[in-house]
């Protein structure tokens, strides 16, 4: 099917309805792969049909690729809170798929190790993921988290910077950068990073509150 072919929003929803009602993500993926490209689904993100925007975000969380990230990020400012949430979920899902399969596996292992507070082992896993996929932005972001939780803010800053260089809309990495600078006492740098985060995703309530707190200190 040609990328420019327009998808009818109602038909799109109806084709996916059985998979959605059964909560079968594999079936959602199969239906999308059979009928539409990621670019075509992304066009529905700007549809006047609110349900189509929601379902498109859900579909892209499963089949989306980096080429549609900017379109999804714009939905973080949609007037519908559910569209915001689904767009955010889609972004994280695509970010976590941003490397070769082995790198994705290593990053998943590293994330689990963070949950277990085994930070040095987690960092080793992220090192491996990055070696396999040097442009894997989320691997840098996850390694930044491990460094941050190890109180190594300098290394965390370096990885956050690398993540946002590779993925400028990564509000999570911008937030992490703000956290690091705040801990390092670099308040102006922290505020700039936090502001970048909420410019991308205005629904980061904790970051908005932190900005107000930091501004009260300056």
C-alpha positions as CSV (number, residue, x, y, z in Angstrom):
1,X,0.0,0.0,0.0
2,X,1.3,3.5,-0.9
3,X,2.5,5.5,2.1
4,X,0.4,8.5,0.9
5,X,-2.8,6.5,0.9
6,X,-5.2,8.1,3.4
7,X,-6.6,5.9,6.2
8,X,-10.3,6.3,7.0
9,X,-10.3,6.8,10.8
10,X,-13.6,4.9,11.4
11,X,-12.4,2.0,9.2
12,X,-9.1,1.9,11.1
13,X,-10.8,1.6,14.4
14,X,-13.2,-1.1,13.1
15,X,-10.4,-3.2,11.7
16,X,-8.6,-3.2,15.0
17,X,-11.7,-3.4,17.2
18,X,-11.6,-7.3,17.7
19,X,-8.0,-7.2,18.7
20,X,-8.6,-4.2,21.0
21,X,-11.6,-5.8,22.7
22,X,-9.6,-9.0,23.3
23,X,-6.5,-7.0,24.4
24,X,-4.4,-9.1,22.0
25,X,-1.3,-7.0,21.2
26,X,0.0,-9.6,18.8
27,X,-3.2,-9.4,16.8
28,X,-3.1,-5.6,16.8
29,X,0.5,-5.9,15.4
30,X,-0.6,-8.4,12.8
31,X,-3.5,-6.3,11.6
32,X,-1.4,-3.2,11.4
33,X,1.4,-5.0,9.5
34,X,-1.1,-6.4,7.0
35,X,-2.9,-3.2,6.2
36,X,-0.9,-0.1,6.9
37,X,2.6,1.4,7.2
38,X,3.8,3.3,10.3
39,X,3.7,6.5,8.3
40,X,0.1,5.9,7.4
41,X,-0.9,5.2,11.0
42,X,1.0,8.3,12.1
43,X,-1.2,10.5,9.9
44,X,-4.2,9.6,12.2
45,X,-2.4,11.3,15.1
46,X,-3.7,14.6,13.8
47,X,-7.2,13.3,13.0
48,X,-10.3,15.1,14.4
49,X,-11.5,11.7,15.5
50,X,-10.3,11.5,19.1
51,X,-10.7,7.7,19.2
52,X,-8.6,7.4,16.1
53,X,-5.8,9.4,17.7
54,X,-5.9,7.1,20.8
55,X,-5.9,3.9,18.8
56,X,-3.2,5.2,16.5
57,X,-1.0,5.9,19.5
58,X,-1.6,2.5,20.8
59,X,-0.8,0.9,17.5
60,X,2.4,2.9,17.1
61,X,3.5,1.7,20.6
62,X,3.6,-1.8,19.1
63,X,4.6,-1.2,15.5
64,X,6.0,2.4,15.4
65,X,9.5,3.3,14.4
66,X,11.8,6.3,14.9
67,X,10.5,8.1,11.8
68,X,7.2,8.7,13.5
69,X,8.5,9.9,16.9
70,X,8.1,13.6,16.3
71,X,4.5,13.1,15.2
72,X,3.8,11.1,18.4
73,X,5.6,13.7,20.6
74,X,3.2,16.4,19.3
75,X,0.4,14.4,20.9
76,X,1.9,15.0,24.3
77,X,0.1,18.4,23.9
78,X,-3.2,17.0,22.8
79,X,-6.2,18.4,24.6
80,X,-7.3,14.9,25.5
81,X,-5.4,13.5,28.6
82,X,-5.8,10.0,27.4
83,X,-4.2,10.8,24.1
84,X,-1.3,12.4,26.1
85,X,-0.8,9.2,28.1
86,X,-1.0,6.9,25.2
87,X,1.5,9.0,23.2
88,X,3.9,9.0,26.1
89,X,3.6,5.2,26.3
90,X,4.2,4.9,22.6
91,X,7.3,7.1,22.8
92,X,8.8,5.0,25.6
93,X,8.0,1.7,23.8
94,X,9.7,2.9,20.6
95,X,12.7,4.2,22.5
96,X,13.1,0.8,24.1
97,X,13.1,-0.8,20.7
98,X,15.8,1.5,19.4
99,X,18.7,-1.0,19.1
100,X,19.5,-4.3,17.5
101,X,17.8,-7.3,19.2
102,X,20.8,-8.3,21.3
103,X,21.3,-4.7,22.5
104,X,17.6,-4.5,23.4
105,X,17.9,-7.7,25.4
106,X,21.0,-6.4,27.2
107,X,19.2,-3.1,28.0
108,X,16.2,-5.0,29.4
109,X,18.5,-7.0,31.6
110,X,20.2,-3.8,32.8
111,X,16.8,-2.2,33.6
112,X,15.9,-5.3,35.7
113,X,19.3,-5.0,37.5
114,X,18.5,-1.4,38.3
115,X,15.3,-2.5,40.0
116,X,17.4,-4.9,42.0
117,X,19.8,-2.0,42.9
118,X,22.7,-3.8,41.3
119,X,23.9,-0.7,39.6
120,X,27.4,-1.8,38.6
121,X,26.1,-4.9,36.9
122,X,23.4,-2.8,35.2
123,X,26.0,-0.5,33.8
124,X,27.9,-3.4,32.4
125,X,24.8,-4.5,30.6
126,X,24.2,-1.0,29.2
127,X,27.9,-0.9,28.1
128,X,27.3,-4.0,26.1
129,X,24.1,-2.6,24.6
130,X,25.8,0.6,23.5
131,X,28.8,-1.4,22.1
132,X,26.3,-3.2,19.8
133,X,24.1,-0.2,19.0
134,X,26.1,3.0,19.5
135,X,23.1,5.2,18.5
136,X,20.7,3.5,21.0
137,X,19.6,6.6,22.8
138,X,17.6,4.7,25.5
139,X,20.6,2.6,26.4
140,X,22.5,5.8,27.3
141,X,19.5,7.1,29.2
142,X,19.2,3.9,31.2
143,X,22.9,3.9,31.9
144,X,22.6,7.6,33.0
145,X,19.9,6.4,35.5
146,X,22.3,3.7,36.9
147,X,25.1,6.3,37.3
148,X,22.7,8.8,38.9
149,X,21.5,6.2,41.4
150,X,25.2,5.4,42.1
151,X,25.7,9.1,42.9
152,X,28.0,9.5,39.9
153,X,26.4,12.6,38.6
154,X,29.3,13.6,36.2
155,X,28.9,10.3,34.3
156,X,25.2,10.5,34.4
157,X,25.3,14.0,32.8
158,X,27.5,12.7,30.1
159,X,25.1,9.9,29.2
160,X,22.0,12.2,29.4
161,X,23.8,14.6,27.0
162,X,24.5,11.7,24.6
163,X,20.9,10.6,24.9
164,X,19.4,14.0,24.0
165,X,21.9,14.5,21.3
166,X,20.7,11.3,19.7
167,X,17.0,11.9,20.6
168,X,16.3,15.6,21.2
169,X,12.7,14.9,22.2
170,X,13.7,12.5,25.0
171,X,12.0,14.4,27.9
172,X,13.1,11.6,30.3
173,X,16.8,12.2,29.6
174,X,16.3,16.0,29.8
175,X,14.6,15.4,33.2
176,X,17.5,13.3,34.3
177,X,19.9,16.0,33.2
178,X,18.0,18.4,35.4
179,X,18.2,16.1,38.4
180,X,22.0,15.7,38.0
181,X,22.6,19.4,37.8
182,X,20.4,20.1,40.8
183,X,22.4,17.6,42.8
184,X,25.6,19.2,41.6
185,X,24.3,22.7,42.7
186,X,24.2,24.0,39.2
187,X,20.7,25.5,39.5
188,X,20.6,27.5,36.2
189,X,21.7,24.4,34.2
190,X,19.2,22.3,36.0
191,X,16.4,24.8,35.3
192,X,17.3,24.9,31.6
193,X,17.2,21.1,31.3
194,X,13.9,20.8,33.2
195,X,12.4,23.5,31.0
196,X,13.4,21.5,27.9
197,X,11.7,18.5,29.4
198,X,8.4,20.2,30.0
199,X,8.5,22.0,26.7
200,X,8.3,18.6,25.1
201,X,6.0,17.0,27.7
202,X,4.0,19.6,29.7
203,X,2.4,16.9,31.8
204,X,5.5,16.2,33.9
205,X,3.9,17.5,37.1
206,X,6.8,16.7,39.4
207,X,9.2,18.5,37.1
208,X,6.9,21.6,37.1
209,X,6.9,21.5,40.9
210,X,10.6,21.1,41.0
211,X,11.1,24.1,38.8
212,X,9.0,26.3,41.1
213,X,11.1,25.0,44.1
214,X,14.4,25.7,42.4
215,X,13.3,29.2,41.3
216,X,12.5,30.0,44.9
217,X,16.1,29.3,45.8
218,X,17.6,31.7,43.2
